[in-house]
């Protein structure tokens, strides 16, 4: 019932198995599954594929691939719940995400203007930029522990997109472009290592 | 549930939501509850724990119900563990929220295999080990009768499952069909709001 739960894996075995599971789950050709291939943009993965992939990872490695966490986080961004949290803490006002979603256009400036008019918050000239920066850092914090490789992410580009449009599809793409074959491979290997089920690397061949 | 004999119950998709509530209710009656889940192990483990706390005997079974071989394995494991089944609650469902014109064949097949074929395969397999008077209960949905935006595949899959009741089991199999319908007992789930929001977004 718990396959893969006791096996000690080598690094090359993990890499090969992750590639195989991606081929099976996404129905793509093996040569397209390169280390840097992005699951969504390059391999056309969608939500149902991630369910399959998560299941197969649990069955094969005994390791959960928490794709649903990424999905939940993204729903919270789209909801503007994360923005509501940022504004509450910055301006000490109670803000409902529903209220923010009614603001048009969906920009930080318009939201701050709305709060100034309705709640009497006082704004400094650079507030918009600072709110977006905090928003981005909260969003990225929320993604820690998921299979996304966020190292070296272009935070400024992300902030620029969100400043113009809180629902920016480009911003979502920047984040999801970090879901690569290598990121999943590294995630699984990291979890196996933490559980003491990854064989130490031998001398370089 | 006044009978004091412990019942053996399978709840598919029993880790969370309505399936979890059903599993816990059976637990309160002292049943042996097989909690099937697909990917959310954390939620399923919590449900198994709560089943035990409420007086039931929990068993966790991970399976991908859109694969007939997985259903066979699931039922075989139950047979090994408990010998027989008294109640099957076919609750697990998955979906792709899209209008019909936007659905891909893959998405359609996924929903039909998970929500509709799984019930058939499950009934075929489970009936082999069901006790006399055992029950197979399938959950339906408001979407099986009404037009709900984005429910092109899910609604059809649920309507098909509801219709399955019209083909009862043969006399040689003791299990019987019983359908529940959201029509009579709609649920107010925060999830439906989440779905509505998710639908507005990009495919993934």
Interface residues (C-beta under 8 A of the other chain):
Chain A: X1 X27 X40 X45 X46 X47 X48 X50 X51 X52 X54 X55 X58 X59 X64 X68 X71 X74 X75 X78 X79 X169 X172 X176
Chain B: X38 X39 X40 X41 X42 X61 X62 X64 X77 X94 X96 X106 X107 X110 X194 X197 X198 X200 X201 X202 X203 X204
